[in-house]
């Protein structure tokens, strides 16, 4: 059994639906789950969600005491990321027949089969995707290389594990302990949610593979090294003849579709005409999947209003990676 899951609150369900649709189209043998860090809202329509995925509310994978502790100390970004290893452990325990398990952020769309990932997982405990593989110019434009050193060398919008490998449980126990205790956004202390911890796992654990395929996790932060050169029969080809496996639409604003990213200014759509087509198609799909209704939903677990300074800090950095 192969499994993909994402994690989100109700406000990101339109993106999660779009992810599920793309998986169903490209990887029909993969089972799709959504970890809901929220309560089911009677005012929202979950029909499309239930047709594509199995919805697992967070209170099914951890005790009320554990959840209450996380809710008391974490904001919505910290909360959603803190439970990622716990969901990995839940699925691996619940489905002992699992041969591979993938986490994907909800704002990802899949365009090709996972064949190369499946092949690499057979001899790996885990797969990591670096934010970028080649240097960025020192020109004052964003992103810069220091963003990866501040927030993590690897993007945890993607993480894959081999449930049968002997190192997998050790990785998850180590990672979960840290996420449940210290999944904060606190870069001066060397903490950035679940992601910065992953700098250590190729050193601490066996058979962790660092991916070099540019069709994996193409995103606004690596456009200096990845360019779409052809779109034909729903196949997306990069300049090195690799097929695009999935694209991460991180920091995209549906209210400002003319921009690639809210925070990165290195490129715009005039630099990449085919990328504009990719974004426009994704934009329309997410809107058709109920973005207007879902995006307005406030997470049940986040009840306290943060200070204005805290909100400004979170809004500034939450979309970097």
N, C-alpha and C positions, 0 to 999 in steps of 0.2 A: 504494500500500500504506500502511495506517495501522498503527501499532505502539504498544502500551502495554507498559512493563516496570516491574517492581518489583525491589527489591534487599533481600535478607534472608539470615540464616543459617537453619539447620534449625529453630531454636526458634520462628521466626515463620511457618513454612510453612502452618499451619492458617489464619492470617489471609490469607496470599497465595492460598490455595485459594479462600477466601471472596471475595476481590477478583476472582479469575478467573471464578468463577461469576457474579458480578454483571455483569461485562463481557460474558460470553457471552449473558446474558439481555437486555441493553440495547443493546449495540453489537456485533452479530454480525459486522460487517465489519472489526473490529479484531483484529489478531494479538497474542497475549499471551505475554510472556516473563518468566522469573524469573531474575535474576542471583543465583546462589547464592554467598554469601561463606562458604564452608564446603566440606567434602568430602561426597560422597554417603555416607550412613551405612547399612550393610547391615542394621542393626536397625530401620530406619524403613521405612514403607510409602509409596512414592512414586506409587502407582497414580493417585490423584486428581490429583496434580501433573501427571503426564505426559498425562493425558486433557485437561487444560485449557491447558497451557502448554508452551513449549519451555524446558527448564532449561539455563542456561548457567553452569557453574562459573567462578569468577573467574579460575582459572588458564588459561582459554581466551582471555581478553581482554588479558592482560598477561604479561610474562615472569616466570619464577620469581625472577629477581633483583629486579625491581620489587616483586613481591608480598612477598618476604622483607623488603625494606626497610620496607614499610608495616606488616607484622606486628610487626616489632621495635619500632616506635615508637608504634603506635596501640592504644588499647583497642577493644573491639568496636563501640562507637558510632562512633568516629572512623574505624575501618576500613571499616565499611559505607557511610559517607557519602563517604569519600575517593575511591571508585572510580566515583561517579555520572557525572561527565563522561567518564570513560574508556569506560563502557558506552554512553553516547550516541554517542561517536565510533565505537565498534565496530559498532553497529547501522547507523549511517549509511553506513559504508564497506561493510558486508556486503550491505546492501540498497539499491542505488542507485535503486530505484524508489520509495523512501519519499517520501510527500507530507506526512506528519505523524508526529511521535514524541512520546510522553508518558511522563513518569515519575510514578508514584503510589506513595506509601508502602503497605506491605502491610496496614496497619490502616485501610484505606479501603474503603468499599462504594459502588458506583455504582448510581444509581437512574434515570437518564435518558440519552438519547442525547447525544453530544458535538457536536450540530449547531452551537451557538453558538460553541464552541471552534474547530471546524473553520473556521467562517466568519471568525473573527478571525485565525486562523493564516495565511490566504491572503495577508494584507498585513502580517504581522508576522514578525520573526525569532524572537521568543520571547514566551511568555505567563507573567506572574507573578501570583500570588495573594497580596494583602496579608493579614496576620493578621486585621485588622479595618479597617473603612472609616469608622467613626464613633468619637468620643471615649468613653472609659470614665469613670465617676464617680470622683472622688477621695474614696473612702470607706474605704480601707484593706483592701478585699476584693481577692481575686485571681481573675482576672488584672488587672494594671494596665498602663497604656500603656508603662511603662518596660521591660516584658518584651520588647516588640518592638524597642525601641531597643538593648537588651542582646544579644538573640539573633537579630535580623534583622527588617526590616520586612515581608519576604515569607516565606511558609511554603514551604519546599522539599520538603514532602510531596507537592507538585504542581509540575511544571515541564514546559512544552511547548515544542517547537521546530519550526521550519519548515526541513527539511533543504535546501530549494531556495533559501533566502535567502542573499545574499552575506555577511551578517554572522554567520551561524551558526557557521562554522568558526572565526572569530576569537574569538567568545564562548567556544567550547569549549576552544580552545587556552589562552586566558587563565585560564579557570576550572580546567582540569585542572592547569596548572602550580602553582596555589596549593593545590589539594586534595592533590596528591601530596606537596607540601613542607610545608604548614602546615594540616592539617585537624584541629587540636587543639581541645579545649574549654579555652579560655584567654581569658575575657572581658576581664581587665585589659589584655591586649595587643590587644584588638579582634578576636579570633578566636573564632568559634563554628562549628566543623566546616565544611561546605560552604555554609552558609546565609548567614552574615553578609556574605560576599563579594558576594552578589547585591544588596546595597544600591546597589552602584556601576553595575550594568549598564544601567539606563535612562539614565545619564549618559554612560557610555563607548561605548555601541554604538547602532546605528540600529534604529528600528522595534520596540523592546521595548514590548509592550502590558501595562499594569497593569489587571487585570480588576476590574470593579466589580459583577459579577453575584453576588448573595448566595447563589444556589444552588450556587455553586462553592466547595468546600472549607469548608463549614459545619463547625464544630468547637467544642470546649469554650471556646476563647478568644474566640469572637465571638457567643456566645448573647445578649449584650445588644442585638444588632441583628438577630438572625435567630430566627424562631420558626415551628415547624410549626403550621399551623392546620387542615390536612385531610389525611387518608390515605384514598384511595379508588382501588380497582382498581390497587393497587401504584404509584400516583402520589402523591408527597409534595409538598404545596403550602405555600409560605411566606406570611407575612403580607402581602407585597407582590405576591402572585399569581405569583411565580416558582416554577417547579418545582425541587425539590432535584435537583441533578445528581450530587453525591457528598458524603458525610459522612466526616469524618476522626475516628475513634474514638481519638484520641491520649490517652495516660495512663489508659486504661480498665483496671481491674483485674478479671480474671475471677473472682478469689477474693472480691471485694467488689462484686457487681453492683448494690448499692443506691446506689453513688456514680457520678456522672457522670465524675469525674476524681480522680486521686490527689492532685493538688496545688491545684486550683482550688476555691475555696469560695464563689464569688459566687452560684451557683445550685445547686439540687438538683432531683430529679425531681418533687417536689411543685409546683415552679414551671412545669413543662412536661410535662403528662401524656402528650401524644403523643410527645414525645421518649423517654419511658420505654418506650413500645411499640417505637420504632425500636431502642433499645438492647437490649431483651429479645430481639427477633428476631435481631439481629446476634449476641448472646451465644450463642444456641442454635445458630446456623449454624456458628460457629467451633468450638464444642464438638463438633458432629457431624462436623466435618472433621479431627478428630484432635488437638485442642489438647492433650489430656492427654499424649499420647506426644511430640509435636513440642516442646512447651514445655520439656520436661526435657532436651532435647539440648544439650550444650555445644559451642560452636563449636570446630572442630578447630584454627583458627589462633590462638586466644587461649589460651595455655598458662601464662602467668605469672599468679600471683595478685597482684592489686594490693594496696597497703597499705590498711588499714581506713579511714584518712582519705580516701584517693583514692576508694575505693568509695562512701563516704558522699556525697562531693561529686558524683560521677557520678550516683548514684541520685536525688539531690535535683533536678538540673537536666535530666536526660535526657528527661523527659517534658513539659517546658514547651512545646517546639515540635517 
